[in-house]
Amino acid sequence: MVKDYSSFEEIDTRLKILELQREIDQESLKLNLQNAKVDLVPRLFRNSLGTSFTQNETIKNLLITFISNKALNFIRSKRKARNRD
C-alpha cells in the first residue's frame, strides 16, 4: 500500500506515529515476556523439586502442586496490584 504525501510535515507526522507504535510494540513484547517468565517459574520449580524427592509419588505430587499453586497465586496477586498502580 503506497501512500502519497503532499508535504514533509505529513511525512514527519507519519514517521513519529510509526516510531511511537514501534515503542509501544517493544514495551508490549517486554511485558509479555516478563509475564511468561513469571507464569513458567512455578511449573519449572515443581518439576525440579520432583526429581529430588524419594517419598511416595502421590504425596510428593500433592505437596509440590500445593506449594507451586500458592506461589503462583501470590505472584499473580502482586502483578495485579502492580498493574492497578
C-alpha positions in Angstrom: 0.0 0.0 0.0 1.6 3.2 -1.2 0.5 6.5 0.3 1.2 9.8 -1.4 2.3 12.6 0.8 1.8 16.2 -0.1 4.2 17.8 2.3 7.2 17.0 4.5 5.1 17.7 7.5 2.8 14.8 6.7 5.9 12.5 6.3 7.3 13.7 9.7 3.9 13.1 11.4 3.7 9.7 9.9 7.2 8.8 11.0 6.5 10.0 14.5 3.4 7.8 14.6 5.3 4.8 13.4 8.1 5.4 15.9 5.6 5.6 18.8 3.8 2.4 17.5 7.2 0.6 17.4 8.0 1.7 21.0 4.6 0.5 22.2 5.1 -2.8 20.5 8.5 -3.2 22.1 7.2 -2.5 25.6 4.3 -4.8 25.0 6.7 -7.6 24.0 8.8 -7.0 27.1 5.7 -7.2 29.3 4.5 -10.4 27.6 8.0 -11.9 28.0 8.1 -11.0 31.7 4.6 -12.4 32.3 5.6 -15.6 30.5 8.6 -15.9 32.8 6.5 -15.4 35.9 4.0 -18.0 34.8 6.6 -20.6 34.0 8.5 -20.4 37.2 6.1 -22.4 39.4 5.9 -25.2 36.8 9.7 -25.4 36.5 10.1 -25.2 40.2 7.6 -28.1 40.7 9.3 -30.2 38.0 12.8 -29.6 39.5 11.6 -30.5 43.0 10.0 -33.7 41.7 13.4 -35.2 40.9 14.9 -34.6 44.4 12.2 -36.3 46.5 12.3 -40.0 47.2 8.9 -40.2 49.0 5.7 -41.6 47.9 4.8 -40.2 44.4 1.2 -39.2 45.4 2.2 -37.3 48.5 5.1 -35.7 46.7 2.9 -34.5 43.8 0.2 -33.2 46.1 2.7 -31.2 48.2 4.6 -29.8 45.1 1.3 -28.8 43.5 0.0 -27.1 46.6 3.2 -25.1 47.1 3.5 -24.1 43.5 -0.2 -23.0 43.3 0.3 -20.9 46.4 3.4 -19.3 44.9 1.7 -18.7 41.6 -1.4 -17.1 43.3 0.9 -14.9 45.3 2.8 -13.8 42.2 -0.4 -13.1 40.3 -1.8 -11.0 43.1 1.4 -9.0 43.2 1.2 -8.5 39.4 -2.4 -7.4 39.5 -1.6 -4.9 42.3 1.3 -3.5 40.4 -0.8 -3.1 37.2 -3.5 -1.2 39.1 -0.9 1.4 40.2 
